[in-house]
């Protein structure tokens, strides 16, 4: 099976490069193509590809696995995503297109100053580099465990291979290439889910409707958690989903850079709203997959994977059953994981390069560092290679620390790093006040520190209460309040406004 998986992986990678060549051969691989896709991306292509970009390897396994113990209570979070996408379409996209932005953090420079711009960009770089590298690590880890480890190959070899592949197909075309390759990634993600559901239905000799009715009888299709004290209380899920989308999509260069390649604001808005509707359908598919996996385990007596304490590990349900069914489901699972990893990493690598070039090197601002087109091209390529090496370093360095808890820790880090961005953008959009620019980096650092203190002491201070993702909102609120206090002093020699 190992050789079959490896050959299919090679074939998939070859197909990826074929898509890159077909979509890029008629366009010049200049900076405008790399950073903005020449603003010619068809909105429906971006909308379809955004599905793959939004799903990581963690989500690929966690959503189906989460049906165990949680039913379909993930869906209210998805409903919140739709509300968040509406805010992006109606509030943020008009701002980005009106200012003709390439890096969305350039807005912070125009609104507050250069220190604010660099602060927003740095928080994005740290968060995305760590989070996306971890997602890519999971993909490398799966391929290593099921293919390379049997051959005695060191872990760093597949890590180098993956990063080299992503670097090669994004090196010339950048975001223009990513928009089109994301369509391929999305297709294989969906293929993995559909193929596994069909294989299970055939094995159990039942239809999808019959399976869902059986799952409903066991409580696996319950959508709304009505207990206000429960972690997945549906109103809390909806609110969290909305702000997750606003911050991790609308204020995220990686996700927004794809939207900004559309020809016009109207096309970008159609893309975002279409993506939100498709996201509902796709998540229903993955929840159906989760129900099918549990029905298969119940009907066949398949032992669900457990940890050392004997507790079921939901994230391992999908891969363990996929590999037990047959070679085909094992192959499509690995290809789905690879697609999720590629789709997460290629856009991130391009966005990191864009952010550093625009927000730290002054591209698009006429600074001496930017220089002419040829000089920018040379600098951009070295920055791209540099971030690829950093990406590889994080993946390899994480190997000795691979535990289940670190995944949750990195999601907590994402909440801490996006909070200051939420506060900064809310302050900029909903007030007309100025701030002391040099104080913004200090505020952006102080707010997560205060939230961390609040998080670790909450059980004692608030009678056993544990903060979840709502800490992001508190983080943003603290940033907002501190910005109110950072009012610049008026020059006493200047006339009053």
SEPA-509925 format. One record per residue (C-alpha): residue number from 1; residue in three letters; x, y, z. Coordinates in Angstrom, 2 decimals, padded with zeros to 5 digits, m for minus. Layout:
// residues N
{site NUM 'ALA' {X Y Z}}
...
This chain:
// residues 497
{site 1 'UNK' {000.00 000.00 000.00}}
{site 2 'UNK' {002.91 002.35 000.78}}
{site 3 'UNK' {004.17 002.25 m002.80}}
{site 4 'UNK' {000.66 002.84 m004.17}}
{site 5 'UNK' {000.19 005.89 m001.96}}
{site 6 'UNK' {003.60 007.26 m002.96}}
{site 7 'UNK' {002.89 006.81 m006.69}}
{site 8 'UNK' {m000.50 008.50 m006.35}}
{site 9 'UNK' {001.15 011.36 m004.45}}
{site 10 'UNK' {003.68 011.79 m007.28}}
{site 11 'UNK' {000.88 011.71 m009.87}}
{site 12 'UNK' {m001.12 014.31 m007.92}}
{site 13 'UNK' {001.91 016.58 m007.67}}
{site 14 'UNK' {002.49 016.25 m011.43}}
{site 15 'UNK' {m001.16 017.21 m012.00}}
{site 16 'UNK' {m000.65 020.23 m009.75}}
{site 17 'UNK' {002.29 021.43 m011.83}}
{site 18 'UNK' {000.27 020.83 m015.01}}
{site 19 'UNK' {m002.45 023.16 m013.69}}
{site 20 'UNK' {000.23 025.71 m012.81}}
{site 21 'UNK' {001.69 025.56 m016.33}}
{site 22 'UNK' {m001.69 025.72 m018.11}}
{site 23 'UNK' {m002.92 028.70 m016.10}}
{site 24 'UNK' {000.32 030.67 m016.14}}
{site 25 'UNK' {001.80 030.15 m019.58}}
{site 26 'UNK' {m000.10 033.03 m021.18}}
{site 27 'UNK' {000.68 035.57 m018.50}}
{site 28 'UNK' {003.90 037.24 m017.51}}
{site 29 'UNK' {005.24 036.13 m014.15}}
{site 30 'UNK' {005.70 039.70 m012.93}}
{site 31 'UNK' {005.05 041.23 m009.53}}
{site 32 'UNK' {001.51 042.25 m010.41}}
{site 33 'UNK' {000.67 038.62 m011.22}}
{site 34 'UNK' {002.40 037.39 m008.05}}
{site 35 'UNK' {000.79 039.87 m005.64}}
{site 36 'UNK' {m002.56 040.69 m007.28}}
{site 37 'UNK' {m003.17 038.04 m009.94}}
{site 38 'UNK' {m003.38 040.93 m012.46}}
{site 39 'UNK' {m006.87 041.51 m010.94}}
{site 40 'UNK' {m008.27 039.08 m013.53}}
{site 41 'UNK' {m009.36 036.06 m011.47}}
{site 42 'UNK' {m012.91 034.86 m012.28}}
{site 43 'UNK' {m014.95 035.24 m009.10}}
{site 44 'UNK' {m016.51 031.76 m009.32}}
{site 45 'UNK' {m013.05 030.15 m009.54}}
{site 46 'UNK' {m011.95 032.04 m006.43}}
{site 47 'UNK' {m015.20 031.07 m004.63}}
{site 48 'UNK' {m014.70 027.36 m005.33}}
{site 49 'UNK' {m011.01 027.44 m004.43}}
{site 50 'UNK' {m011.73 029.26 m001.17}}
{site 51 'UNK' {m013.34 026.05 000.14}}
{site 52 'UNK' {m010.02 024.25 000.00}}
{site 53 'UNK' {m008.21 027.29 001.39}}
{site 54 'UNK' {m010.58 027.43 004.36}}
{site 55 'UNK' {m010.24 023.74 005.22}}
{site 56 'UNK' {m007.00 022.64 006.83}}
{site 57 'UNK' {m005.75 019.15 007.56}}
{site 58 'UNK' {m006.96 019.64 011.13}}
{site 59 'UNK' {m010.49 020.51 009.94}}
{site 60 'UNK' {m010.37 017.67 007.41}}
{site 61 'UNK' {m010.10 015.19 010.30}}
{site 62 'UNK' {m011.73 017.14 013.15}}
{site 63 'UNK' {m015.14 017.92 011.64}}
{site 64 'UNK' {m016.01 014.26 010.86}}
{site 65 'UNK' {m014.41 013.10 014.11}}
{site 66 'UNK' {m016.26 015.73 016.11}}
{site 67 'UNK' {m019.58 014.00 015.38}}
{site 68 'UNK' {m018.51 011.55 018.08}}
{site 69 'UNK' {m019.65 013.18 021.30}}
{site 70 'UNK' {m020.79 016.40 019.60}}
{site 71 'UNK' {m023.24 015.38 016.89}}
{site 72 'UNK' {m023.76 018.13 014.33}}
{site 73 'UNK' {m023.37 020.93 016.88}}
{site 74 'UNK' {m020.59 022.29 014.66}}
{site 75 'UNK' {m023.25 023.64 012.26}}
{site 76 'UNK' {m024.21 026.75 014.32}}
{site 77 'UNK' {m020.55 027.75 014.05}}
{site 78 'UNK' {m020.90 027.46 010.25}}
{site 79 'UNK' {m024.06 029.60 010.36}}
{site 80 'UNK' {m021.95 032.19 012.16}}
{site 81 'UNK' {m019.42 031.97 009.35}}
{site 82 'UNK' {m022.12 033.11 006.91}}
{site 83 'UNK' {m022.79 036.20 009.03}}
{site 84 'UNK' {m019.07 036.91 009.17}}
{site 85 'UNK' {m018.77 036.62 005.39}}
{site 86 'UNK' {m021.61 039.14 005.04}}
{site 87 'UNK' {m019.64 041.63 007.17}}
{site 88 'UNK' {m016.57 041.04 005.00}}
{site 89 'UNK' {m018.55 041.57 001.80}}
{site 90 'UNK' {m020.37 044.69 002.96}}
{site 91 'UNK' {m017.77 046.41 005.18}}
{site 92 'UNK' {m014.21 045.23 004.59}}
{site 93 'UNK' {m014.10 044.52 000.85}}
{site 94 'UNK' {m015.46 047.98 m000.10}}
{site 95 'UNK' {m012.70 049.51 002.06}}
{site 96 'UNK' {m009.94 047.38 000.52}}
{site 97 'UNK' {m011.07 048.01 m003.06}}
{site 98 'UNK' {m011.64 051.74 m002.49}}
{site 99 'UNK' {m008.07 052.11 m001.22}}
{site 100 'UNK' {m006.76 049.77 m003.97}}
{site 101 'UNK' {m004.82 047.72 m001.40}}
{site 102 'UNK' {m002.46 044.85 m002.11}}
{site 103 'UNK' {m001.54 044.25 001.54}}
{site 104 'UNK' {m004.56 044.90 003.71}}
{site 105 'UNK' {m002.32 046.18 006.53}}
{site 106 'UNK' {m001.42 049.20 004.41}}
{site 107 'UNK' {m004.78 050.54 005.63}}
{site 108 'UNK' {m003.33 050.79 009.15}}
{site 109 'UNK' {m000.56 053.03 007.83}}
{site 110 'UNK' {m003.05 055.32 006.12}}
{site 111 'UNK' {m005.29 055.42 009.19}}
{site 112 'UNK' {m002.76 055.56 012.06}}
{site 113 'UNK' {000.85 055.46 010.85}}
{site 114 'UNK' {003.75 053.21 009.91}}
{site 115 'UNK' {004.21 051.69 013.38}}
{site 116 'UNK' {000.57 050.56 013.34}}
{site 117 'UNK' {000.97 049.05 009.87}}
{site 118 'UNK' {004.07 047.09 010.88}}
{site 119 'UNK' {002.36 045.95 014.08}}
{site 120 'UNK' {m000.61 044.49 012.20}}
{site 121 'UNK' {001.65 042.89 009.62}}
{site 122 'UNK' {003.91 041.32 012.25}}
{site 123 'UNK' {001.01 039.86 014.21}}
{site 124 'UNK' {m000.25 038.29 010.98}}
{site 125 'UNK' {003.19 036.91 010.08}}
{site 126 'UNK' {003.73 035.27 013.47}}
{site 127 'UNK' {000.23 033.82 013.66}}
{site 128 'UNK' {000.10 032.51 010.11}}
{site 129 'UNK' {003.65 031.16 010.08}}
{site 130 'UNK' {003.04 029.09 013.22}}
{site 131 'UNK' {m000.53 028.04 012.50}}
{site 132 'UNK' {m000.07 027.14 008.85}}
{site 133 'UNK' {003.23 025.34 009.49}}
{site 134 'UNK' {001.47 023.19 012.09}}
{site 135 'UNK' {m001.26 022.29 009.61}}
{site 136 'UNK' {001.39 021.40 007.07}}
{site 137 'UNK' {003.21 019.41 009.74}}
{site 138 'UNK' {000.14 017.19 010.20}}
{site 139 'UNK' {000.10 016.41 006.48}}
{site 140 'UNK' {003.81 015.58 006.47}}
{site 141 'UNK' {003.35 013.49 009.60}}
{site 142 'UNK' {000.54 011.39 008.03}}
{site 143 'UNK' {002.57 010.74 004.87}}
{site 144 'UNK' {005.65 009.95 006.95}}
{site 145 'UNK' {003.80 007.49 009.21}}
{site 146 'UNK' {002.13 005.58 006.38}}
{site 147 'UNK' {004.86 005.70 003.71}}
{site 148 'UNK' {008.32 006.97 004.58}}
{site 149 'UNK' {008.75 005.51 008.08}}
{site 150 'UNK' {008.39 001.97 006.71}}
{site 151 'UNK' {011.38 002.66 004.47}}
{site 152 'UNK' {013.52 004.15 007.25}}
{site 153 'UNK' {013.51 007.64 005.72}}
{site 154 'UNK' {014.10 010.51 008.23}}
{site 155 'UNK' {011.15 012.80 009.00}}
{site 156 'UNK' {012.84 015.87 007.56}}
{site 157 'UNK' {012.97 014.34 004.05}}
{site 158 'UNK' {009.21 014.48 003.30}}
{site 159 'UNK' {009.12 017.91 005.00}}
{site 160 'UNK' {011.77 019.20 002.58}}
{site 161 'UNK' {009.94 017.60 m000.36}}
{site 162 'UNK' {006.63 019.26 000.52}}
{site 163 'UNK' {008.09 022.70 001.04}}
{site 164 'UNK' {010.19 022.43 m002.13}}
{site 165 'UNK' {007.09 021.53 m004.17}}
{site 166 'UNK' {005.10 024.46 m002.78}}
{site 167 'UNK' {008.02 026.83 m003.33}}
{site 168 'UNK' {008.43 025.71 m006.94}}
{site 169 'UNK' {004.82 026.10 m008.04}}
{site 170 'UNK' {004.33 029.45 m006.27}}
{site 171 'UNK' {007.76 030.93 m007.06}}
{site 172 'UNK' {006.81 032.54 m010.36}}
{site 173 'UNK' {003.07 033.03 m010.39}}
{site 174 'UNK' {002.35 033.58 m006.68}}
{site 175 'UNK' {m001.30 034.32 m005.98}}
{site 176 'UNK' {m002.23 033.94 m009.66}}
{site 177 'UNK' {m001.11 030.31 m009.52}}
{site 178 'UNK' {m002.63 029.72 m006.07}}
{site 179 'UNK' {m006.12 030.83 m007.18}}
{site 180 'UNK' {m006.17 028.11 m009.84}}
{site 181 'UNK' {m004.38 025.34 m007.95}}
{site 182 'UNK' {m006.82 025.85 m005.06}}
{site 183 'UNK' {m009.57 024.56 m007.36}}
{site 184 'UNK' {m007.66 021.28 m007.70}}
{site 185 'UNK' {m007.10 021.09 m003.94}}
{site 186 'UNK' {m010.80 021.65 m003.24}}
{site 187 'UNK' {m011.77 018.92 m005.71}}
{site 188 'UNK' {m009.58 016.32 m004.00}}
{site 189 'UNK' {m010.75 017.34 m000.54}}
{site 190 'UNK' {m014.36 016.76 m001.58}}
{site 191 'UNK' {m013.44 013.57 m003.45}}
{site 192 'UNK' {m011.92 012.08 m000.29}}
{site 193 'UNK' {m015.10 012.74 001.70}}
{site 194 'UNK' {m017.51 011.55 m001.01}}
{site 195 'UNK' {m015.50 008.40 m001.82}}
{site 196 'UNK' {m015.33 007.38 001.84}}
{site 197 'UNK' {m019.08 007.89 002.37}}
{site 198 'UNK' {m019.88 005.83 m000.75}}
{site 199 'UNK' {m017.50 003.05 000.34}}
{site 200 'UNK' {m019.14 002.88 003.78}}
{site 201 'UNK' {m022.68 002.89 002.36}}
{site 202 'UNK' {m021.73 000.05 000.01}}
{site 203 'UNK' {m020.12 m001.91 002.84}}
{site 204 'UNK' {m023.22 m001.45 005.05}}
{site 205 'UNK' {m025.63 m001.94 002.11}}
{site 206 'UNK' {m027.76 001.09 002.94}}
{site 207 'UNK' {m028.65 004.47 001.45}}
{site 208 'UNK' {m027.68 007.87 002.78}}
{site 209 'UNK' {m031.19 008.62 004.04}}
{site 210 'UNK' {m031.31 005.34 005.93}}
{site 211 'UNK' {m027.90 006.03 007.46}}
{site 212 'UNK' {m028.91 009.53 008.60}}
{site 213 'UNK' {m032.11 008.20 010.16}}
{site 214 'UNK' {m030.09 005.61 012.08}}
{site 215 'UNK' {m027.60 008.29 013.15}}
{site 216 'UNK' {m030.44 010.56 014.27}}
{site 217 'UNK' {m031.77 007.79 016.51}}
{site 218 'UNK' {m028.37 007.64 018.21}}
{site 219 'UNK' {m028.19 011.43 018.63}}
{site 220 'UNK' {m025.38 011.89 016.08}}
{site 221 'UNK' {m027.27 014.48 013.99}}
{site 222 'UNK' {m028.25 016.84 016.82}}
{site 223 'UNK' {m027.53 020.40 015.63}}
{site 224 'UNK' {m028.51 022.78 018.43}}
{site 225 'UNK' {m027.06 022.57 021.94}}
{site 226 'UNK' {m029.61 024.43 024.09}}
{site 227 'UNK' {m027.78 024.31 027.42}}
{site 228 'UNK' {m026.36 027.85 028.00}}
{site 229 'UNK' {m023.59 026.45 030.20}}
{site 230 'UNK' {m022.37 023.99 027.54}}
{site 231 'UNK' {m019.22 024.86 025.51}}
{site 232 'UNK' {m021.20 024.40 022.25}}
{site 233 'UNK' {m024.29 026.39 023.21}}
{site 234 'UNK' {m025.67 027.35 019.81}}
{site 235 'UNK' {m025.82 031.15 020.29}}
{site 236 'UNK' {m022.25 031.11 021.53}}
{site 237 'UNK' {m021.30 029.03 018.47}}
{site 238 'UNK' {m023.00 031.44 016.07}}
{site 239 'UNK' {m021.34 034.49 017.64}}
{site 240 'UNK' {m017.95 032.78 017.71}}
{site 241 'UNK' {m018.29 031.68 014.08}}
{site 242 'UNK' {m019.07 035.22 012.97}}
{site 243 'UNK' {m016.02 036.74 014.64}}
{site 244 'UNK' {m013.74 033.84 013.65}}
{site 245 'UNK' {m014.59 034.63 010.03}}
{site 246 'UNK' {m014.25 038.39 010.39}}
{site 247 'UNK' {m010.81 038.10 011.99}}
{site 248 'UNK' {m009.31 034.98 010.43}}
{site 249 'UNK' {m010.62 035.74 006.94}}
{site 250 'UNK' {m011.46 039.43 006.71}}
{site 251 'UNK' {m008.37 040.62 008.62}}
{site 252 'UNK' {m006.08 037.90 007.26}}
{site 253 'UNK' {m003.84 038.72 004.29}}
{site 254 'UNK' {m003.72 035.08 003.18}}
{site 255 'UNK' {m007.49 034.77 002.79}}
{site 256 'UNK' {m008.16 038.29 001.53}}
{site 257 'UNK' {m005.37 038.32 m001.06}}
{site 258 'UNK' {m007.31 035.77 m003.10}}
{site 259 'UNK' {m010.46 037.89 m002.94}}
{site 260 'UNK' {m008.54 040.97 m004.02}}
{site 261 'UNK' {m007.55 039.26 m007.30}}
{site 262 'UNK' {m011.14 039.57 m008.57}}
{site 263 'UNK' {m011.78 042.07 m011.36}}
{site 264 'UNK' {m014.07 044.35 m009.35}}
{site 265 'UNK' {m015.60 044.89 m005.94}}
{site 266 'UNK' {m018.89 043.44 m007.15}}
{site 267 'UNK' {m017.15 040.25 m008.31}}
{site 268 'UNK' {m015.30 039.96 m004.99}}
{site 269 'UNK' {m018.56 040.34 m003.08}}
{site 270 'UNK' {m020.23 037.66 m005.22}}
{site 271 'UNK' {m017.25 035.43 m004.56}}
{site 272 'UNK' {m017.42 035.86 m000.77}}
{site 273 'UNK' {m021.16 035.27 m000.48}}
{site 274 'UNK' {m021.04 032.28 m002.83}}
{site 275 'UNK' {m018.18 030.84 m000.75}}
{site 276 'UNK' {m020.27 031.17 002.41}}
{site 277 'UNK' {m023.13 029.18 000.85}}
{site 278 'UNK' {m020.76 026.51 m000.49}}
{site 279 'UNK' {m019.16 026.28 002.93}}
{site 280 'UNK' {m022.51 025.23 004.42}}
{site 281 'UNK' {m022.88 022.45 001.84}}
{site 282 'UNK' {m019.30 021.24 002.29}}
{site 283 'UNK' {m019.55 021.11 006.07}}
{site 284 'UNK' {m022.81 019.16 005.84}}
{site 285 'UNK' {m020.91 016.71 003.61}}
{site 286 'UNK' {m018.16 016.29 006.22}}
{site 287 'UNK' {m020.72 015.89 009.01}}
{site 288 'UNK' {m022.48 013.20 006.93}}
{site 289 'UNK' {m019.07 011.58 006.63}}
{site 290 'UNK' {m018.71 011.66 010.41}}
{site 291 'UNK' {m022.12 010.00 010.82}}
{site 292 'UNK' {m021.13 007.35 008.26}}
{site 293 'UNK' {m017.87 006.62 010.07}}
{site 294 'UNK' {m019.67 006.07 013.38}}
{site 295 'UNK' {m022.38 003.96 011.74}}
{site 296 'UNK' {m019.67 001.78 010.19}}
{site 297 'UNK' {m017.91 001.37 013.53}}
{site 298 'UNK' {m021.19 000.47 015.25}}
{site 299 'UNK' {m022.28 m002.02 012.60}}
{site 300 'UNK' {m018.94 m003.80 012.18}}
{site 301 'UNK' {m017.58 m003.61 015.71}}
{site 302 'UNK' {m014.63 m001.51 014.55}}
{site 303 'UNK' {m012.72 m000.28 017.58}}
{site 304 'UNK' {m012.40 003.49 017.56}}
{site 305 'UNK' {m008.85 004.77 018.17}}
{site 306 'UNK' {m008.05 005.67 021.77}}
{site 307 'UNK' {m005.26 007.39 023.66}}
{site 308 'UNK' {m003.19 006.02 026.53}}
{site 309 'UNK' {m006.04 006.74 028.97}}
{site 310 'UNK' {m008.50 004.71 026.91}}
{site 311 'UNK' {m010.46 007.75 025.67}}
{site 312 'UNK' {m011.57 007.92 022.04}}
{site 313 'UNK' {m009.49 010.34 019.93}}
{site 314 'UNK' {m012.01 011.92 017.49}}
{site 315 'UNK' {m009.32 013.28 015.12}}
{site 316 'UNK' {m008.09 009.75 014.42}}
{site 317 'UNK' {m011.48 008.21 013.55}}
{site 318 'UNK' {m011.44 009.25 009.87}}
{site 319 'UNK' {m007.89 008.10 009.03}}
{site 320 'UNK' {m008.16 004.82 010.95}}
{site 321 'UNK' {m011.38 003.76 009.19}}
{site 322 'UNK' {m010.24 005.06 005.78}}
{site 323 'UNK' {m007.13 002.89 005.97}}
{site 324 'UNK' {m009.11 m000.13 007.16}}
{site 325 'UNK' {m011.71 m000.06 004.35}}
{site 326 'UNK' {m009.56 m000.61 001.26}}
{site 327 'UNK' {m006.59 000.76 m000.66}}
{site 328 'UNK' {m008.73 003.23 m002.62}}
{site 329 'UNK' {m010.15 004.96 000.48}}
{site 330 'UNK' {m006.66 005.04 002.00}}
{site 331 'UNK' {m005.27 006.70 m001.12}}
{site 332 'UNK' {m008.05 009.29 m001.43}}
{site 333 'UNK' {m007.69 010.10 002.28}}
{site 334 'UNK' {m003.96 010.77 001.89}}
{site 335 'UNK' {m004.57 012.82 m001.26}}
{site 336 'UNK' {m007.26 014.79 000.58}}
{site 337 'UNK' {m004.82 015.47 003.41}}
{site 338 'UNK' {m002.13 016.48 000.91}}
{site 339 'UNK' {m004.61 018.79 m000.84}}
{site 340 'UNK' {m005.52 020.37 002.50}}
{site 341 'UNK' {m001.85 020.90 003.32}}
{site 342 'UNK' {m000.96 022.35 m000.07}}
{site 343 'UNK' {m003.98 024.64 m000.07}}
{site 344 'UNK' {m003.14 025.95 003.40}}
{site 345 'UNK' {000.57 026.40 002.78}}
{site 346 'UNK' {000.76 027.82 m000.75}}
{site 347 'UNK' {m001.51 030.78 m000.05}}
{site 348 'UNK' {000.17 031.42 003.28}}
{site 349 'UNK' {003.65 031.43 001.76}}
{site 350 'UNK' {002.52 033.89 m000.90}}
{site 351 'UNK' {000.73 036.09 001.66}}
{site 352 'UNK' {003.76 036.18 003.98}}
{site 353 'UNK' {005.92 037.30 001.06}}
{site 354 'UNK' {003.38 039.96 000.09}}
{site 355 'UNK' {003.04 041.31 003.61}}
{site 356 'UNK' {006.77 041.55 004.18}}
{site 357 'UNK' {007.41 043.20 000.81}}
{site 358 'UNK' {004.63 045.77 001.12}}
{site 359 'UNK' {004.57 046.49 004.85}}
{site 360 'UNK' {008.26 046.24 005.70}}
{site 361 'UNK' {010.12 046.84 002.42}}
{site 362 'UNK' {007.83 049.55 001.07}}
{site 363 'UNK' {006.68 047.96 m002.20}}
{site 364 'UNK' {004.02 050.08 m003.87}}
{site 365 'UNK' {004.95 053.21 m001.92}}
{site 366 'UNK' {007.78 054.61 m003.99}}
{site 367 'UNK' {010.40 053.95 m001.31}}
{site 368 'UNK' {014.02 053.49 m002.33}}
{site 369 'UNK' {013.92 049.93 m001.08}}
{site 370 'UNK' {011.25 049.07 m003.60}}
{site 371 'UNK' {013.18 050.27 m006.63}}
{site 372 'UNK' {012.14 049.42 m010.14}}
{site 373 'UNK' {010.24 046.34 m011.33}}
{site 374 'UNK' {013.34 044.21 m011.88}}
{site 375 'UNK' {014.76 045.05 m008.47}}
{site 376 'UNK' {011.42 044.30 m006.81}}
{site 377 'UNK' {011.26 040.98 m008.62}}
{site 378 'UNK' {014.72 040.01 m007.33}}
{site 379 'UNK' {013.89 041.05 m003.75}}
{site 380 'UNK' {010.50 039.33 m003.81}}
{site 381 'UNK' {012.02 036.00 m004.87}}
{site 382 'UNK' {014.60 036.07 m002.06}}
{site 383 'UNK' {011.88 036.92 000.48}}
{site 384 'UNK' {009.77 034.04 m000.84}}
{site 385 'UNK' {012.65 031.58 m000.44}}
{site 386 'UNK' {013.39 032.95 003.04}}
{site 387 'UNK' {009.85 032.33 004.27}}
{site 388 'UNK' {009.89 028.84 002.75}}
{site 389 'UNK' {013.00 028.05 004.83}}
{site 390 'UNK' {011.33 029.46 007.96}}
{site 391 'UNK' {008.30 027.32 007.20}}
{site 392 'UNK' {010.52 024.23 006.96}}
{site 393 'UNK' {012.31 025.13 010.18}}
{site 394 'UNK' {009.04 025.37 012.14}}
{site 395 'UNK' {007.81 022.01 010.77}}
{site 396 'UNK' {011.01 020.13 011.60}}
{site 397 'UNK' {011.44 021.83 014.99}}
{site 398 'UNK' {007.88 020.91 015.98}}
{site 399 'UNK' {008.47 017.16 015.56}}
{site 400 'UNK' {009.79 016.47 019.10}}
{site 401 'UNK' {006.89 018.41 020.65}}
{site 402 'UNK' {004.07 016.63 018.80}}
{site 403 'UNK' {001.31 016.12 021.37}}
{site 404 'UNK' {m002.46 016.48 021.14}}
{site 405 'UNK' {m002.51 019.48 023.46}}
{site 406 'UNK' {m000.18 021.60 021.34}}
{site 407 'UNK' {m002.78 021.79 018.57}}
{site 408 'UNK' {m005.22 023.45 020.94}}
{site 409 'UNK' {m002.41 025.68 022.19}}
{site 410 'UNK' {m001.69 027.00 018.70}}
{site 411 'UNK' {m005.37 027.76 018.15}}
{site 412 'UNK' {m005.25 029.71 021.41}}
{site 413 'UNK' {m002.23 031.60 020.04}}
{site 414 'UNK' {m004.28 032.48 016.96}}
{site 415 'UNK' {m006.94 033.95 019.22}}
{site 416 'UNK' {m004.34 036.05 021.02}}
{site 417 'UNK' {m002.71 037.35 017.84}}
{site 418 'UNK' {m005.90 038.22 015.95}}
{site 419 'UNK' {m007.40 040.10 018.92}}
{site 420 'UNK' {m005.22 043.22 018.47}}
{site 421 'UNK' {m006.03 043.20 014.74}}
{site 422 'UNK' {m009.74 043.13 015.55}}
{site 423 'UNK' {m009.35 046.06 017.96}}
{site 424 'UNK' {m007.24 048.09 015.53}}
{site 425 'UNK' {m009.62 047.69 012.59}}
{site 426 'UNK' {m012.74 048.34 014.69}}
{site 427 'UNK' {m011.14 051.50 016.07}}
{site 428 'UNK' {m010.15 052.65 012.59}}
{site 429 'UNK' {m013.51 051.91 010.98}}
{site 430 'UNK' {m015.93 053.01 013.67}}
{site 431 'UNK' {m014.19 056.07 015.13}}
{site 432 'UNK' {m012.53 059.13 013.67}}
{site 433 'UNK' {m010.04 059.52 016.45}}
{site 434 'UNK' {m006.28 059.60 015.99}}
{site 435 'UNK' {m003.86 057.60 018.10}}
{site 436 'UNK' {m000.26 057.96 019.16}}
{site 437 'UNK' {001.30 055.76 016.51}}
{site 438 'UNK' {004.39 054.73 018.49}}
{site 439 'UNK' {002.14 053.44 021.30}}
{site 440 'UNK' {000.25 050.99 019.06}}
{site 441 'UNK' {002.91 048.22 019.18}}
{site 442 'UNK' {002.95 048.46 022.99}}
{site 443 'UNK' {m000.86 048.25 023.12}}
{site 444 'UNK' {m000.90 045.28 020.74}}
{site 445 'UNK' {001.53 043.42 023.00}}
{site 446 'UNK' {m000.10 044.44 026.27}}
{site 447 'UNK' {m003.59 043.31 025.28}}
{site 448 'UNK' {m002.74 039.59 024.69}}
{site 449 'UNK' {m000.68 039.57 027.90}}
{site 450 'UNK' {m003.66 040.87 029.88}}
{site 451 'UNK' {m005.90 038.29 028.18}}
{site 452 'UNK' {m003.48 035.49 029.03}}
{site 453 'UNK' {m003.52 036.53 032.70}}
{site 454 'UNK' {m007.32 036.62 032.53}}
{site 455 'UNK' {m007.49 033.18 030.91}}
{site 456 'UNK' {m005.30 031.33 033.42}}
{site 457 'UNK' {m006.97 032.96 036.43}}
{site 458 'UNK' {m010.57 032.81 035.20}}
{site 459 'UNK' {m011.47 029.55 037.03}}
{site 460 'UNK' {m010.52 031.16 040.35}}
{site 461 'UNK' {m011.79 034.68 039.66}}
{site 462 'UNK' {m015.09 033.69 037.98}}
{site 463 'UNK' {m016.24 030.64 039.92}}
{site 464 'UNK' {m014.84 027.95 037.63}}
{site 465 'UNK' {m015.52 029.67 034.30}}
{site 466 'UNK' {m013.17 028.73 031.45}}
{site 467 'UNK' {m012.68 031.11 028.54}}
{site 468 'UNK' {m012.93 029.73 025.01}}
{site 469 'UNK' {m012.71 031.58 021.73}}
{site 470 'UNK' {m014.71 034.44 023.22}}
{site 471 'UNK' {m011.37 035.58 024.60}}
{site 472 'UNK' {m010.72 036.94 021.10}}
{site 473 'UNK' {m013.54 039.46 021.60}}
{site 474 'UNK' {m012.19 040.48 024.99}}
{site 475 'UNK' {m008.73 040.83 023.46}}
{site 476 'UNK' {m010.12 043.10 020.75}}
{site 477 'UNK' {m012.11 045.11 023.29}}
{site 478 'UNK' {m009.06 045.68 025.48}}
{site 479 'UNK' {m007.08 046.83 022.44}}
{site 480 'UNK' {m009.91 049.19 021.49}}
{site 481 'UNK' {m010.06 050.69 025.00}}
{site 482 'UNK' {m006.30 051.15 025.19}}
{site 483 'UNK' {m006.35 052.87 021.80}}
{site 484 'UNK' {m008.90 055.32 023.20}}
{site 485 'UNK' {m006.36 056.21 025.88}}
{site 486 'UNK' {m003.57 056.63 023.31}}
{site 487 'UNK' {m004.86 059.98 022.12}}
{site 488 'UNK' {m002.03 062.06 020.63}}
{site 489 'UNK' {m001.08 065.24 022.43}}
{site 490 'UNK' {m001.97 068.46 020.68}}
{site 491 'UNK' {000.88 070.75 019.77}}
{site 492 'UNK' {000.40 073.79 022.00}}
{site 493 'UNK' {001.84 076.10 019.33}}
{site 494 'UNK' {m000.58 074.92 016.66}}
{site 495 'UNK' {m004.06 076.40 016.26}}
{site 496 'UNK' {m006.95 074.47 017.79}}
{site 497 'UNK' {m008.91 072.25 015.40}}
